[in-house]
Amino acid sequence: MSIVIVGGGLAGASAVEELRGQGYDGDLVLLGAEPYLPYHRPPLSKDVLLGDKEPDATDVHDQGWYDEHSVDVHTGTAVTAIDRDRRVVVTGSGEVGYDTLLLATGSEPRRLDVDGADVAYLRTRDDARALRARLLERPRLLIVGAGWIGLEAAAAARAAGCQVTVVEPQSQPLLGVMGERVGRMFADLHREHGVDLRLGTSFDGVPPVPADLVLVAVGAVPRVDLAREAGLAVANGVLVDATLRTSDPAVLAAGDIAAHDHPRLGRIRVEHWDNAIEQGKVAARNLLGADEAYERTPYFFTDQYDLGMEYFGHVPSEHLDDVVVRGDLDGRRAVVFWHRGGRVLGGMHVNEWDAADELRELVGQTVDPAQLVRRTT
Ligand code: FAD
């Protein structure tokens, strides 16, 4: 039996670990395009940009672990095609046969044309290393996009003493995931720390302020070309059923690329660290013949300045303003719930770390909103 994993990111690494943990002792090949072993990306826009962690210090496992677990890892090896009839994947140095295959090719930054300034993106270890070096030169930094990566980078750039402008077309940062009220809290946070945050401002390719460096942080797109060219069903991600199987049952997909048919939430594609780890595990068990649905509630975290936040759930856009707050959101110690007629769709805490277990438990339950405000954690 031979299992091949395409994509040396977190989902791929998690699957490998679970396969060996489940006692699978057949051939196991991990093919990754980057010149590095799989690593964690969240620190890249936080500790690494702040200079608190070396870019190379975020590996999931070192080479010794892969050797000990007989995992045949090939870094710097992009898969260029999948021949599903012959069950082989094609790389620059030859073909690798599989019985079952996991696609975990992740996502990449959406790109924009920019005039008159250096342009940066933040996805890889090399991007983070280069951006950190630039921040130390204290450039006038323009960040396009007030999403998670843009905001985290803004916080790091302010810590490095840069002049930072952020442009965002929406009326608040993170509007599409957090809604107006919580978005406003993030806007206040950044303005208090000296960021020139320009909301309702579309970027047309020309920096609206003098800028030495433009960080484009306008979201990511799933890397689905390989899957599409192999004839798999694709639509904003590789379409997978509840068990993470693609339209070809011998091929599974996990992590950022998986447009998953979640048993409770419907079709969703989640670009989060926890999702990559946990889908990697379920995919691994299903590669071995199990038939387990992936049912986990999405989870996300961020750190910006002295704000730490964890978020659980998935809130459709029409309910983003159905918010109940316990505590002091403006003072940035609070627990927030999004609900639909009392059914909790999502919840987050801001600097209230003890609330995490309660939030995970409450998402999906129906609770009187007045009680959500009162309940003590
Ligand atoms: P990826 O990590 O993108 O890995 C996919 C790998 O596959 C890449 O190395 C790629 O080069 C490789 N690949 C692609 N095509 C091929 C091919 N044809 N052949 C071989 N290899 C290929 N999430 C959170 O929950 N909290 C956070 O705070 C957070 N912070 C983040 C900060 C940054 C800067 C970034 C970029 C992401 C952050 N995320 C965060 C998101 C999280 O890191 C991703 O959801 C996660 O990395 C997805 O893992 P993945 O394995 O699906 O994809």
Boltz pocket constraint, residues with backbone or C-beta under 6 A from the ligand:
constraints:
  - pocket:
      binder: B
      contacts: [[A, 6], [A, 7], [A, 8], [A, 9], [A, 10], [A, 11], [A, 12], [A, 31], [A, 32], [A, 33], [A, 34], [A, 39], [A, 40], [A, 41], [A, 42], [A, 43], [A, 44], [A, 45], [A, 77], [A, 78], [A, 79], [A, 80], [A, 104], [A, 105], [A, 106], [A, 107], [A, 122], [A, 123], [A, 124], [A, 149], [A, 223], [A, 226], [A, 254], [A, 255], [A, 256], [A, 257], [A, 270], [A, 271], [A, 272], [A, 273], [A, 274], [A, 276], [A, 299], [A, 300], [A, 301], [A, 302], [A, 303]]
      max_distance: 6.0
